[in-house]
Amino acid sequence: MKENIIKTKSFAFALRIIKLYQYLQGEKKEYVLSKQLLRCGTSIGAMVRESEQAESKVDFIHKFGIVQKEANETEYWIELLYQSEFIEKQLYDSFYSDITEIRKLLTSILKTLKRRKSN
């Protein structure tokens, strides 16, 4: 069986987000931004998982569109945490690299699905 790369990467990313959330709450005493990051950063993988049970191709595309929005929002919170000095550059770079890779995968998947839908 072929590995589902977006499923694997989004799950691993969610685990990293949970650990970052725990760090921000425990070490930095940051409760508002970290909660937003936890919500959208973990929902990426949850929505990818949910898309496996899509009722139709249109539903699948719709779910992946939501995943893409969650990834964009996650990127925003990561940038905000860095710019507000709650996370250092090395940590920011690592998370930014991961979310950029996930966003590129999502964009590629959506383009392929929409192209197939129109044919």
N, CA, C and O atoms as a printed pandas DataFrame, in Angstrom:
     atom_number atom_name residue_name chain_id  residue_number  x_coord  y_coord  z_coord
0              1         N          MET        A               1    0.831   -1.182    0.000
1              2        CA          MET        A               1    0.000    0.000    0.000
2              3         C          MET        A               1    0.878    1.248    0.000
3              4         O          MET        A               1    1.860    1.319    0.739
4              5         N          LYS        A               2    0.533    2.213   -0.812
5              6        CA          LYS        A               2    1.310    3.438   -0.950
6              7         C          LYS        A               2    1.108    4.351    0.264
7              8         O          LYS        A               2   -0.010    4.517    0.752
8              9         N          GLU        A               3    2.206    4.935    0.737
9             10        CA          GLU        A               3    2.142    5.848    1.879
10            11         C          GLU        A               3    1.412    7.126    1.486
11            12         O          GLU        A               3    1.636    7.676    0.408
12            13         N          ASN        A               4    0.544    7.586    2.366
13            14        CA          ASN        A               4   -0.162    8.850    2.182
14            15         C          ASN        A               4    0.701    9.937    2.833
15            16         O          ASN        A               4    0.649   10.139    4.046
16            17         N          ILE        A               5    1.487   10.627    2.018
17            18        CA          ILE        A               5    2.475   11.581    2.529
18            19         C          ILE        A               5    1.830   12.725    3.300
19            20         O          ILE        A               5    2.324   13.111    4.360
20            21         N          ILE        A               6    0.736   13.270    2.783
21            22        CA          ILE        A               6    0.107   14.398    3.483
22            23         C          ILE        A               6   -0.467   13.945    4.827
23            24         O          ILE        A               6   -0.441   14.698    5.800
24            25         N          LYS        A               7   -0.974   12.742    4.879
25            26        CA          LYS        A               7   -1.499   12.197    6.140
26            27         C          LYS        A               7   -0.366   12.027    7.155
27            28         O          LYS        A               7   -0.498   12.409    8.318
28            29         N          THR        A               8    0.736   11.454    6.704
29            30        CA          THR        A               8    1.890   11.237    7.581
30            31         C          THR        A               8    2.488   12.549    8.063
31            32         O          THR        A               8    2.746   12.721    9.254
32            33         N          LYS        A               9    2.709   13.471    7.138
33            34        CA          LYS        A               9    3.336   14.753    7.495
34            35         C          LYS        A               9    2.431   15.619    8.373
35            36         O          LYS        A               9    2.912   16.281    9.293
36            37         N          SER        A              10    1.138   15.618    8.097
37            38        CA          SER        A              10    0.233   16.441    8.909
38            39         C          SER        A              10    0.094   15.875   10.321
39            40         O          SER        A              10   -0.082   16.637   11.272
40            41         N          PHE        A              11    0.172   14.560   10.472
41            42        CA          PHE        A              11    0.118   13.949   11.803
42            43         C          PHE        A              11    1.387   14.284   12.587
43            44         O          PHE        A              11    1.315   14.673   13.753
44            45         N          ALA        A              12    2.533   14.134   11.955
45            46        CA          ALA        A              12    3.809   14.470   12.612
46            47         C          ALA        A              12    3.847   15.947   12.989
47            48         O          ALA        A              12    4.341   16.312   14.056
48            49         N          PHE        A              13    3.321   16.791   12.104
49            50        CA          PHE        A              13    3.282   18.227   12.368
50            51         C          PHE        A              13    2.381   18.512   13.576
51            52         O          PHE        A              13    2.724   19.337   14.422
52            53         N          ALA        A              14    1.242   17.839   13.657
53            54        CA          ALA        A              14    0.336   18.025   14.796
54            55         C          ALA        A              14    1.027   17.667   16.109
55            56         O          ALA        A              14    0.846   18.357   17.113
56            57         N          LEU        A              15    1.805   16.610   16.107
57            58        CA          LEU        A              15    2.550   16.238   17.316
58            59         C          LEU        A              15    3.541   17.331   17.709
59            60         O          LEU        A              15    3.693   17.644   18.890
60            61         N          ARG        A              16    4.217   17.912   16.709
61            62        CA          ARG        A              16    5.154   19.009   16.991
62            63         C          ARG        A              16    4.410   20.233   17.527
63            64         O          ARG        A              16    4.902   20.923   18.420
64            65         N          ILE        A              17    3.233   20.495   16.982
65            66        CA          ILE        A              17    2.429   21.633   17.438
66            67         C          ILE        A              17    2.019   21.439   18.901
67            68         O          ILE        A              17    2.055   22.382   19.691
68            69         N          ILE        A              18    1.634   20.223   19.250
69            70        CA          ILE        A              18    1.255   19.937   20.638
70            71         C          ILE        A              18    2.431   20.204   21.575
71            72         O          ILE        A              18    2.261   20.790   22.644
72            73         N          LYS        A              19    3.616   19.773   21.172
73            74        CA          LYS        A              19    4.804   19.997   22.010
74            75         C          LYS        A              19    5.139   21.491   22.114
75            76         O          LYS        A              19    5.536   21.971   23.176
76            77         N          LEU        A              20    4.978   22.212   21.012
77            78        CA          LEU        A              20    5.202   23.662   21.048
78            79         C          LEU        A              20    4.182   24.325   21.957
79            80         O          LEU        A              20    4.532   25.219   22.727
80            81         N          TYR        A              21    2.946   23.909   21.884
81            82        CA          TYR        A              21    1.892   24.430   22.756
82            83         C          TYR        A              21    2.256   24.211   24.231
83            84         O          TYR        A              21    2.137   25.122   25.050
84            85         N          GLN        A              22    2.694   23.006   24.550
85            86        CA          GLN        A              22    3.077   22.696   25.927
86            87         C          GLN        A              22    4.246   23.578   26.385
87            88         O          GLN        A              22    4.260   24.060   27.518
88            89         N          TYR        A              23    5.212   23.782   25.506
89            90        CA          TYR        A              23    6.356   24.641   25.807
90            91         C          TYR        A              23    5.899   26.082   26.042
91            92         O          TYR        A              23    6.301   26.712   27.020
92            93         N          LEU        A              24    5.065   26.595   25.150
93            94        CA          LEU        A              24    4.608   27.981   25.269
94            95         C          LEU        A              24    3.803   28.192   26.544
95            96         O          LEU        A              24    3.942   29.221   27.204
96            97         N          GLN        A              25    2.973   27.237   26.887
97            98        CA          GLN        A              25    2.166   27.353   28.105
98            99         C          GLN        A              25    3.042   27.209   29.360
99           100         O          GLN        A              25    2.913   27.981   30.310
100          101         N          GLY        A              26    3.926   26.218   29.348
101          102        CA          GLY        A              26    4.729   25.936   30.533
102          103         C          GLY        A              26    5.883   26.899   30.757
103          104         O          GLY        A              26    6.074   27.404   31.863
104          105         N          GLU        A              27    6.653   27.151   29.704
105          106        CA          GLU        A              27    7.872   27.960   29.843
106          107         C          GLU        A              27    7.632   29.455   29.633
107          108         O          GLU        A              27    8.192   30.285   30.348
108          109         N          LYS        A              28    6.814   29.785   28.667
109          110        CA          LYS        A              28    6.616   31.192   28.299
110          111         C          LYS        A              28    5.365   31.801   28.918
111          112         O          LYS        A              28    5.161   33.013   28.848
112          113         N          LYS        A              29    4.536   30.970   29.520
113          114        CA          LYS        A              29    3.270   31.412   30.119
114          115         C          LYS        A              29    2.417   32.176   29.113
115          116         O          LYS        A              29    1.795   33.188   29.435
116          117         N          GLU        A              30    2.407   31.659   27.883
117          118        CA          GLU        A              30    1.625   32.260   26.799
118          119         C          GLU        A              30    0.419   31.366   26.572
119          120         O          GLU        A              30    0.571   30.183   26.268
120          121         N          TYR        A              31   -0.784   31.922   26.716
121          122        CA          TYR        A              31   -1.995   31.097   26.703
122          123         C          TYR        A              31   -2.943   31.367   25.536
123          124         O          TYR        A              31   -3.710   30.480   25.162
124          125         N          VAL        A              32   -2.913   32.539   24.964
125          126        CA          VAL        A              32   -3.895   32.895   23.937
126          127         C          VAL        A              32   -3.423   32.484   22.536
127          128         O          VAL        A              32   -4.119   31.744   21.840
128          129         N          LEU        A              33   -2.267   32.954   22.131
129          130        CA          LEU        A              33   -1.749   32.635   20.798
130          131         C          LEU        A              33   -1.488   31.140   20.660
131          132         O          LEU        A              33   -1.779   30.545   19.622
132          133         N          SER        A              34   -0.942   30.541   21.702
133          134        CA          SER        A              34   -0.624   29.113   21.648
134          135         C          SER        A              34   -1.885   28.267   21.493
135          136         O          SER        A              34   -1.855   27.234   20.824
136          137         N          LYS        A              35   -2.980   28.687   22.096
137          138        CA          LYS        A              35   -4.243   27.944   21.966
138          139         C          LYS        A              35   -4.754   28.022   20.529
139          140         O          LYS        A              35   -5.264   27.038   19.994
140          141         N          GLN        A              36   -4.618   29.187   19.909
141          142        CA          GLN        A              36   -5.019   29.350   18.511
142          143         C          GLN        A              36   -4.166   28.443   17.612
143          144         O          GLN        A              36   -4.677   27.777   16.712
144          145         N          LEU        A              37   -2.858   28.438   17.880
145          146        CA          LEU        A              37   -1.944   27.597   17.104
146          147         C          LEU        A              37   -2.286   26.123   17.279
147          148         O          LEU        A              37   -2.290   25.365   16.309
148          149         N          LEU        A              38   -2.572   25.715   18.508
149          150        CA          LEU        A              38   -2.932   24.318   18.777
150          151         C          LEU        A              38   -4.180   23.924   17.992
151          152         O          LEU        A              38   -4.226   22.850   17.391
152          153         N          ARG        A              39   -5.181   24.784   17.998
153          154        CA          ARG        A              39   -6.447   24.481   17.316
154          155         C          ARG        A              39   -6.243   24.272   15.824
155          156         O          ARG        A              39   -6.638   23.240   15.283
156          157         N          CYS        A              40   -5.625   25.247   15.152
157          158        CA          CYS        A              40   -5.512   25.138   13.692
158          159         C          CYS        A              40   -4.383   24.192   13.271
159          160         O          CYS        A              40   -4.497   23.519   12.247
160          161         N          GLY        A              41   -3.308   24.133   14.041
161          162        CA          GLY        A              41   -2.184   23.268   13.686
162          163         C          GLY        A              41   -2.501   21.789   13.767
163          164         O          GLY        A              41   -1.962   20.987   13.005
164          165         N          THR        A              42   -3.388   21.425   14.705
165          166        CA          THR        A              42   -3.784   20.025   14.812
166          167         C          THR        A              42   -4.969   19.698   13.907
167          168         O          THR        A              42   -5.186   18.538   13.560
168          169         N          SER        A              43   -5.731   20.713   13.529
169          170        CA          SER        A              43   -6.892   20.443   12.677
170          171         C          SER        A              43   -6.490   20.106   11.241
171          172         O          SER        A              43   -7.285   19.531   10.497
172          173         N          ILE        A              44   -5.278   20.453   10.848
173          174        CA          ILE        A              44   -4.806   20.099    9.507
174          175         C          ILE        A              44   -4.871   18.583    9.328
175          176         O          ILE        A              44   -5.489   18.088    8.386
176          177         N          GLY        A              45   -4.237   17.864   10.225
177          178        CA          GLY        A              45   -4.223   16.410   10.144
178          179         C          GLY        A              45   -5.595   15.807   10.365
179          180         O          GLY        A              45   -5.947   14.807    9.739
180          181         N          ALA        A              46   -6.380   16.416   11.263
181          182        CA          ALA        A              46   -7.725   15.902   11.527
182          183         C          ALA        A              46   -8.593   16.004   10.273
183          184         O          ALA        A              46   -9.345   15.080    9.964
184          185         N          MET        A              47   -8.491   17.118    9.553
185          186        CA          MET        A              47   -9.284   17.290    8.332
186          187         C          MET        A              47   -8.781   16.395    7.203
187          188         O          MET        A              47   -9.572   15.907    6.396
188          189         N          VAL        A              48   -7.471   16.180    7.144
189          190        CA          VAL        A              48   -6.938   15.231    6.154
190          191         C          VAL        A              48   -7.539   13.860    6.428
191          192         O          VAL        A              48   -7.975   13.171    5.506
192          193         N          ARG        A              49   -7.562   13.469    7.684
193          194        CA          ARG        A              49   -8.132   12.190    8.077
194          195         C          ARG        A              49   -9.623   12.137    7.748
195          196         O          ARG        A              49  -10.124   11.131    7.245
196          197         N          GLU        A              50  -10.324   13.234    8.039
197          198        CA          GLU        A              50  -11.761   13.293    7.748
198          199         C          GLU        A              50  -12.038   13.185    6.249
199          200         O          GLU        A              50  -13.047   12.614    5.838
200          201         N          SER        A              51  -11.141   13.734    5.441
201          202        CA          SER        A              51  -11.349   13.708    3.988
202          203         C          SER        A              51  -11.353   12.283    3.435
203          204         O          SER        A              51  -11.894   12.035    2.358
204          205         N          GLU        A              52  -10.753   11.354    4.167
205          206        CA          GLU        A              52  -10.761    9.955    3.728
206          207         C          GLU        A              52  -12.181    9.392    3.658
207          208         O          GLU        A              52  -12.435    8.419    2.949
208          209         N          GLN        A              53  -13.087   10.002    4.388
209          210        CA          GLN        A              53  -14.478    9.550    4.407
210          211         C          GLN        A              53  -15.397   10.494    3.633
211          212         O          GLN        A              53  -16.604   10.534    3.873
212          213         N          ALA        A              54  -14.818   11.247    2.711
213          214        CA          ALA        A              54  -15.617   12.180    1.916
214          215         C          ALA        A              54  -16.708   11.430    1.163
215          216         O          ALA        A              54  -16.522   10.293    0.729
216          217         N          GLU        A              55  -17.836   12.086    1.021
217          218        CA          GLU        A              55  -18.990   11.460    0.375
218          219         C          GLU        A              55  -18.921   11.523   -1.147
219          220         O          GLU        A              55  -19.611   10.775   -1.839
220          221         N          SER        A              56  -18.092   12.413   -1.655
221          222        CA          SER        A              56  -17.952   12.569   -3.100
222          223         C          SER        A              56  -16.636   13.275   -3.386
223          224         O          SER        A              56  -15.955   13.739   -2.472
224          225         N          LYS        A              57  -16.289   13.351   -4.661
225          226        CA          LYS        A              57  -15.076   14.077   -5.047
226          227         C          LYS        A              57  -15.210   15.557   -4.693
227          228         O          LYS        A              57  -14.244   16.185   -4.260
228          229         N          VAL        A              58  -16.397   16.108   -4.877
229          230        CA          VAL        A              58  -16.644   17.518   -4.532
230          231         C          VAL        A              58  -16.449   17.730   -3.029
231          232         O          VAL        A              58  -15.835   18.714   -2.615
232          233         N          ASP        A              59  -16.964   16.818   -2.224
233          234        CA          ASP        A              59  -16.804   16.891   -0.772
234          235         C          ASP        A              59  -15.334   16.782   -0.390
235          236         O          ASP        A              59  -14.863   17.495    0.496
236          237         N          PHE        A              60  -14.609   15.888   -1.061
237          238        CA          PHE        A              60  -13.179   15.713   -0.805
238          239         C          PHE        A              60  -12.425   17.011   -1.111
239          240         O          PHE        A              60  -11.593   17.448   -0.317
240          241         N          ILE        A              61  -12.711   17.613   -2.239
241          242        CA          ILE        A              61  -12.061   18.873   -2.620
242          243         C          ILE        A              61  -12.397   19.967   -1.604
243          244         O          ILE        A              61  -11.530   20.747   -1.211
244          245         N          HIS        A              62  -13.653   20.015   -1.188
245          246        CA          HIS        A              62  -14.078   21.004   -0.196
246          247         C          HIS        A              62  -13.298   20.827    1.112
247          248         O          HIS        A              62  -12.818   21.804    1.687
248          249         N          LYS        A              63  -13.175   19.599    1.573
249          250        CA          LYS        A              63  -12.448   19.326    2.818
250          251         C          LYS        A              63  -10.976   19.731    2.693
251          252         O          LYS        A              63  -10.395   20.283    3.628
252          253         N          PHE        A              64  -10.386   19.455    1.539
253          254        CA          PHE        A              64   -8.991   19.843    1.352
254          255         C          PHE        A              64   -8.834   21.358    1.256
255          256         O          PHE        A              64   -7.791   21.899    1.624
256          257         N          GLY        A              65   -9.851   22.034    0.772
257          258        CA          GLY        A              65   -9.842   23.497    0.781
258          259         C          GLY        A              65   -9.814   24.032    2.204
259          260         O          GLY        A              65   -9.128   25.013    2.493
260          261         N          ILE        A              66  -10.563   23.383    3.094
261          262        CA          ILE        A              66  -10.555   23.762    4.514
262          263         C          ILE        A              66   -9.191   23.475    5.126
263          264         O          ILE        A              66   -8.676   24.273    5.909
264          265         N          VAL        A              67   -8.611   22.343    4.770
265          266        CA          VAL        A              67   -7.265   22.002    5.263
266          267         C          VAL        A              67   -6.278   23.090    4.864
267          268         O          VAL        A              67   -5.442   23.503    5.667
268          269         N          GLN        A              68   -6.377   23.550    3.630
269          270        CA          GLN        A              68   -5.472   24.596    3.149
270          271         C          GLN        A              68   -5.658   25.890    3.949
271          272         O          GLN        A              68   -4.678   26.564    4.266
272          273         N          LYS        A              69   -6.883   26.234    4.271
273          274        CA          LYS        A              69   -7.148   27.429    5.084
274          275         C          LYS        A              69   -6.554   27.276    6.478
275          276         O          LYS        A              69   -5.986   28.226    7.018
276          277         N          GLU        A              70   -6.681   26.094    7.062
277          278        CA          GLU        A              70   -6.107   25.844    8.388
278          279         C          GLU        A              70   -4.584   25.952    8.349
279          280         O          GLU        A              70   -3.972   26.467    9.284
280          281         N          ALA        A              71   -3.976   25.469    7.273
281          282        CA          ALA        A              71   -2.519   25.572    7.123
282          283         C          ALA        A              71   -2.097   27.031    7.007
283          284         O          ALA        A              71   -1.090   27.432    7.590
284          285         N          ASN        A              72   -2.856   27.826    6.261
285          286        CA          ASN        A              72   -2.553   29.256    6.149
286          287         C          ASN        A              72   -2.652   29.945    7.507
287          288         O          ASN        A              72   -1.807   30.767    7.861
288          289         N          GLU        A              73   -3.693   29.600    8.260
289          290        CA          GLU        A              73   -3.862   30.194    9.584
290          291         C          GLU        A              73   -2.730   29.767   10.523
291          292         O          GLU        A              73   -2.233   30.572   11.311
292          293         N          THR        A              74   -2.336   28.518   10.434
293          294        CA          THR        A              74   -1.230   28.022   11.258
294          295         C          THR        A              74    0.042   28.805   10.968
295          296         O          THR        A              74    0.769   29.194   11.882
296          297         N          GLU        A              75    0.299   29.028    9.691
297          298        CA          GLU        A              75    1.473   29.820    9.316
298          299         C          GLU        A              75    1.409   31.214    9.945
299          300         O          GLU        A              75    2.422   31.731   10.416
300          301         N          TYR        A              76    0.241   31.808    9.953
301          302        CA          TYR        A              76    0.054   33.133   10.558
302          303         C          TYR        A              76    0.442   33.123   12.040
303          304         O          TYR        A              76    1.194   33.986   12.492
304          305         N          TRP        A              77   -0.073   32.142   12.795
305          306        CA          TRP        A              77    0.203   32.093   14.230
306          307         C          TRP        A              77    1.684   31.823   14.503
307          308         O          TRP        A              77    2.247   32.353   15.461
308          309         N          ILE        A              78    2.305   31.008   13.671
309          310        CA          ILE        A              78    3.745   30.762   13.831
310          311         C          ILE        A              78    4.527   32.055   13.622
311          312         O          ILE        A              78    5.426   32.380   14.398
312          313         N          GLU        A              79    4.178   32.784   12.573
313          314        CA          GLU        A              79    4.845   34.069   12.308
314          315         C          GLU        A              79    4.615   35.045   13.454
315          316         O          GLU        A              79    5.540   35.738   13.877
316          317         N          LEU        A              80    3.392   35.100   13.955
317          318        CA          LEU        A              80    3.065   36.014   15.046
318          319         C          LEU        A              80    3.832   35.659   16.317
319          320         O          LEU        A              80    4.333   36.547   17.007
320          321         N          LEU        A              81    3.926   34.381   16.628
321          322        CA          LEU        A              81    4.686   33.964   17.808
322          323         C          LEU        A              81    6.161   34.326   17.678
323          324         O          LEU        A              81    6.804   34.687   18.663
324          325         N          TYR        A              82    6.689   34.230   16.478
325          326        CA          TYR        A              82    8.089   34.609   16.259
326          327         C          TYR        A              82    8.270   36.124   16.366
327          328         O          TYR        A              82    9.156   36.603   17.074
328          329         N          GLN        A              83    7.435   36.861   15.667
329          330        CA          GLN        A              83    7.563   38.319   15.664
330          331         C          GLN        A              83    7.317   38.923   17.055
331          332         O          GLN        A              83    7.843   39.991   17.370
332          333         N          SER        A              84    6.529   38.250   17.871
333          334        CA          SER        A              84    6.270   38.737   19.230
334          335         C          SER        A              84    7.278   38.157   20.240
335          336         O          SER        A              84    7.144   38.344   21.449
336          337         N          GLU        A              85    8.276   37.457   19.716
337          338        CA          GLU        A              85    9.412   36.943   20.478
338          339         C          GLU        A              85    9.059   35.859   21.505
339          340         O          GLU        A              85    9.730   35.721   22.528
340          341         N          PHE        A              86    8.007   35.100   21.223
341          342        CA          PHE        A              86    7.699   33.949   22.064
342          343         C          PHE        A              86    8.481   32.718   21.630
343          344         O          PHE        A              86    8.734   31.824   22.438
344          345         N          ILE        A              87    8.866   32.669   20.352
345          346        CA          ILE        A              87    9.735   31.587   19.886
346          347         C          ILE        A              87   10.955   32.185   19.192
347          348         O          ILE        A              87   10.884   33.249   18.577
348          349         N          GLU        A              88   12.065   31.478   19.306
349          350        CA          GLU        A              88   13.315   31.961   18.713
350          351         C          GLU        A              88   13.386   31.570   17.232
351          352         O          GLU        A              88   12.604   30.747   16.756
352          353         N          LYS        A              89   14.323   32.165   16.530
353          354        CA          LYS        A              89   14.439   32.015   15.083
354          355         C          LYS        A              89   14.600   30.558   14.653
355          356         O          LYS        A              89   13.965   30.132   13.689
356          357         N          GLN        A              90   15.417   29.802   15.334
357          358        CA          GLN        A              90   15.649   28.402   14.947
358          359         C          GLN        A              90   14.346   27.593   14.998
359          360         O          GLN        A              90   14.061   26.803   14.097
360          361         N          LEU        A              91   13.575   27.795   16.043
361          362        CA          LEU        A              91   12.296   27.104   16.174
362          363         C          LEU        A              91   11.318   27.584   15.106
363          364         O          LEU        A              91   10.620   26.782   14.486
364          365         N          TYR        A              92   11.274   28.877   14.900
365          366        CA          TYR        A              92   10.425   29.454   13.856
366          367         C          TYR        A              92   10.774   28.867   12.491
367          368         O          TYR        A              92    9.892   28.431   11.751
368          369         N          ASP        A              93   12.067   28.858   12.161
369          370        CA          ASP        A              93   12.504   28.345   10.860
370          371         C          ASP        A              93   12.081   26.895   10.655
371          372         O          ASP        A              93   11.654   26.515    9.565
372          373         N          SER        A              94   12.200   26.097   11.695
373          374        CA          SER        A              94   11.834   24.690   11.619
374          375         C          SER        A              94   10.331   24.521   11.363
375          376         O          SER        A              94    9.926   23.763   10.481
376          377         N          PHE        A              95    9.518   25.228   12.136
377          378        CA          PHE        A              95    8.064   25.136   11.951
378          379         C          PHE        A              95    7.634   25.745   10.630
379          380         O          PHE        A              95    6.747   25.218    9.959
380          381         N          TYR        A              96    8.256   26.849   10.256
381          382        CA          TYR        A              96    7.906   27.510    8.999
382          383         C          TYR        A              96    8.229   26.601    7.811
383          384         O          TYR        A              96    7.467   26.539    6.846
384          385         N          SER        A              97    9.346   25.908    7.887
385          386        CA          SER        A              97    9.725   24.968    6.835
386          387         C          SER        A              97    8.688   23.849    6.720
387          388         O          SER        A              97    8.285   23.480    5.617
388          389         N          ASP        A              98    8.263   23.316    7.858
389          390        CA          ASP        A              98    7.266   22.237    7.864
390          391         C          ASP        A              98    5.927   22.696    7.290
391          392         O          ASP        A              98    5.340   22.008    6.455
392          393         N          ILE        A              99    5.447   23.846    7.732
393          394        CA          ILE        A              99    4.134   24.298    7.268
394          395         C          ILE        A              99    4.194   24.693    5.797
395          396         O          ILE        A              99    3.208   24.529    5.079
396          397         N          THR        A             100    5.323   25.206    5.340
397          398        CA          THR        A             100    5.479   25.532    3.920
398          399         C          THR        A             100    5.420   24.261    3.082
399          400         O          THR        A             100    4.774   24.234    2.034
400          401         N          GLU        A             101    6.087   23.216    3.538
401          402        CA          GLU        A             101    6.057   21.936    2.824
402          403         C          GLU        A             101    4.636   21.374    2.770
403          404         O          GLU        A             101    4.194   20.886    1.730
404          405         N          ILE        A             102    3.932   21.443    3.886
405          406        CA          ILE        A             102    2.547   20.958    3.931
406          407         C          ILE        A             102    1.664   21.786    2.998
407          408         O          ILE        A             102    0.838   21.233    2.273
408          409         N          ARG        A             103    1.832   23.084    3.014
409          410        CA          ARG        A             103    1.022   23.949    2.143
410          411         C          ARG        A             103    1.283   23.650    0.669
411          412         O          ARG        A             103    0.352   23.647   -0.136
412          413         N          LYS        A             104    2.538   23.400    0.314
413          414        CA          LYS        A             104    2.866   23.059   -1.076
414          415         C          LYS        A             104    2.226   21.738   -1.482
415          416         O          LYS        A             104    1.703   21.615   -2.590
416          417         N          LEU        A             105    2.264   20.758   -0.601
417          418        CA          LEU        A             105    1.614   19.474   -0.879
418          419         C          LEU        A             105    0.111   19.667   -1.074
419          420         O          LEU        A             105   -0.472   19.118   -2.009
420          421         N          LEU        A             106   -0.505   20.435   -0.203
421          422        CA          LEU        A             106   -1.943   20.682   -0.305
422          423         C          LEU        A             106   -2.301   21.390   -1.607
423          424         O          LEU        A             106   -3.281   21.037   -2.262
424          425         N          THR        A             107   -1.514   22.376   -1.973
425          426        CA          THR        A             107   -1.755   23.112   -3.221
426          427         C          THR        A             107   -1.660   22.170   -4.412
427          428         O          THR        A             107   -2.497   22.216   -5.313
428          429         N          SER        A             108   -0.647   21.323   -4.417
429          430        CA          SER        A             108   -0.463   20.366   -5.496
430          431         C          SER        A             108   -1.636   19.385   -5.572
431          432         O          SER        A             108   -2.143   19.101   -6.657
432          433         N          ILE        A             109   -2.062   18.874   -4.423
433          434        CA          ILE        A             109   -3.187   17.938   -4.377
434          435         C          ILE        A             109   -4.455   18.607   -4.902
435          436         O          ILE        A             109   -5.180   18.035   -5.716
436          437         N          LEU        A             110   -4.713   19.825   -4.425
437          438        CA          LEU        A             110   -5.928   20.532   -4.856
438          439         C          LEU        A             110   -5.914   20.832   -6.349
439          440         O          LEU        A             110   -6.935   20.685   -7.020
440          441         N          LYS        A             111   -4.774   21.249   -6.871
441          442        CA          LYS        A             111   -4.678   21.528   -8.309
442          443         C          LYS        A             111   -4.953   20.269   -9.122
443          444         O          LYS        A             111   -5.678   20.307  -10.117
444          445         N          THR        A             112   -4.373   19.159   -8.693
445          446        CA          THR        A             112   -4.585   17.891   -9.394
446          447         C          THR        A             112   -6.044   17.482   -9.333
447          448         O          THR        A             112   -6.614   17.074  -10.345
448          449         N          LEU        A             113   -6.655   17.586   -8.166
449          450        CA          LEU        A             113   -8.057   17.194   -8.017
450          451         C          LEU        A             113   -8.979   18.068   -8.861
451          452         O          LEU        A             113   -9.909   17.566   -9.493
452          453         N          LYS        A             114   -8.726   19.352   -8.869
453          454        CA          LYS        A             114   -9.585   20.274   -9.626
454          455         C          LYS        A             114   -9.410   20.061  -11.134
455          456         O          LYS        A             114  -10.366   20.167  -11.902
456          457         N          ARG        A             115   -8.180   19.761  -11.541
457          458        CA          ARG        A             115   -7.909   19.486  -12.965
458          459         C          ARG        A             115   -8.655   18.216  -13.395
459          460         O          ARG        A             115   -9.265   18.179  -14.463
460          461         N          ARG        A             116   -8.599   17.186  -12.556
461          462        CA          ARG        A             116   -9.290   15.927  -12.850
462          463         C          ARG        A             116  -10.807   16.116  -12.864
463          464         O          ARG        A             116  -11.522   15.505  -13.659
464          465         N          LYS        A             117  -11.272   16.972  -11.968
465          466        CA          LYS        A             117  -12.721   17.211  -11.869
466          467         C          LYS        A             117  -13.249   17.876  -13.144
467          468         O          LYS        A             117  -14.351   17.579  -13.604
468          469         N          SER        A             118  -12.439   18.782  -13.702
469          470        CA          SER        A             118  -12.891   19.523  -14.886
470          471         C          SER        A             118  -12.763   18.711  -16.170
471          472         O          SER        A             118  -13.355   19.072  -17.187
472          473         N          ASN        A             119  -12.002   17.623  -16.138
473          474        CA          ASN        A             119  -11.841   16.774  -17.356
474          475         C          ASN        A             119  -12.944   15.776  -17.498
475          476         O          ASN        A             119  -12.955   15.000  -18.453
